Amino acid sequence: MESIKNLTRFTYETAAFQGWRLSLSSKGAAFTKYFSDKKYGDVKKSFAAAQSALTALKATLKGAKLVNGKHTATTISKVEKLLKQA
């Protein structure tokens, strides 16, 4: 799989988790979500879900209002809700 900024692949044989980690920091807020191969079916499906969530997250943050250079609580809760649904 091709690497994409903000997506990291975890494939350790001894670990219980295998899949993708979405991690993004923006304007004082950090967002992380794990996409397990087991939950989504395989490597390609978990990658597609992670990539889709990353696109939606970036779109939400791009048009977000800033207060004192940081994201508002409303924006942060929107993004957290979006990640829960992914």
Phi, psi and omega in degrees: 000144179282136179289144176228139179302137179082000175239128181236136180267131175247117180221055178273129182294329184270352182270153179284336183257133170224125182164207184245145174244124174265127179218124182218131174246136181206123172050047176087005179234143179239138182231134180221140177211139179255140180238101185281138175299322182296317182290319185266353174112311178198183184299315183293320181289321178291324177294317179297320178294318179294318180294319178296316178296321178297317178298314179295320179297314180296320179295320179294316182287330183297318183265010186282148177284141178247145175235120183055035177079008180234158178292147178283163178299326179296316179296316180298317179292325176298315181293318178297322177295316179301317180291326177296323182284341183289000000 
